[in-house]
Amino acid sequence: MDLDAVRTFVAAADLGQFQEVAAELSVSQQAVSKRVAVLERQLGVRLFTRTPRGAELTIDGQAFLPHARELLRVAERAATSVLPGRRPLRVDVIASRLATSGLMRAFHRAHPEIELDVMKLFTVTAAVEALTSGAIDASFRAVAMPGQPLPEDISSVRVLDEPLQLLVGPHHALAPARSVTLAQLAGHRIWMPGIAPGTEWGAYYADLAAEFHLTIEATGPNFGSDALLDTIADTPALATFIGEQTRLVWPSSHGLRRLPITGPTPVYPHSLLWRRDNPHPALALLRTHLTPPAAVPGWTPSWAEQQP
């Protein structure tokens, strides 16, 4: 159905004079009559009758009017959903408990007037494809993976360097320590069921394990953070890595401890990725809000340090 014809019909129903409709829509009176006639042919009914006072709705016109108004409202919502500056800013944060989600919550507190759509994409490949297609406006990632540089039309900026911590249960051999070194972790089992092949965090932990001779296991299904916390609390032989700003809550009976890691501190680099020609006005505001992080001394893989 021709939306211009529907819009003209609604204007005519409201104004009652085709001449006034023509002035309102900046078209000729002939164009108004033609649009109404086209709509009447499509519907197979008369929508108006001509009277000395102007155009009056027929019974069919009265029945069609509320639906015509709804058609225009739906069309407006459809356009708003995709027009930059009128639709929400779509941002991929990977997962709701991670530091990247915290960055977006802080942005929302600073700019509550900006509507957000928070997405959770799994791999950097999926994120880059979504950025390229325009499905999302920005993504938080560890820049790229070895041998997989970002496309030329994708920009990135480092926004957070997050130290890792060791999470242990009350009966783990390292539980009494105030902090641990990477050298001390050699020989201990680090269980991380969330690691998956083809992800940038998988590449990060593979390089970390190789560099410092660590045993990082990803065996078994990933039942989520609650199952991970239960297992770490109940299994003295297991520990896991978590980000310093990762939000986790567990029962006090678990007795879990978060231990800082030194010698060096493994640092997970978070960057914001976006398509260079993305016109959404809130994207520039987000980039300004996410100032470059203060340098955190520690270890990151060489590929994560590369910026396009």
Secondary structure by P-SEA (a helix, b strand, c coil): ccaaaaaaaaaaaacccaaaaaaaacccaaaaaaaaaaaaaaacccccccccccccccaaaaaaaaaaaaaaaaaaaaaaacccccccbbbbccccccaaaaaaaaaaaacccbbbbbbbbccaaaaaaaaaaccccbbbcccccccccccccbbbbbccbbbbbbbbcccccccccccccccccccbbbbbcccccccaaaaaaaaaaaacccccccccccccaaaaaaaaaacccccccccccbbbbbccccbbbbbbbccccbbbbbbbbbbcccccaaaaaaaaaacccccccccccccccccc
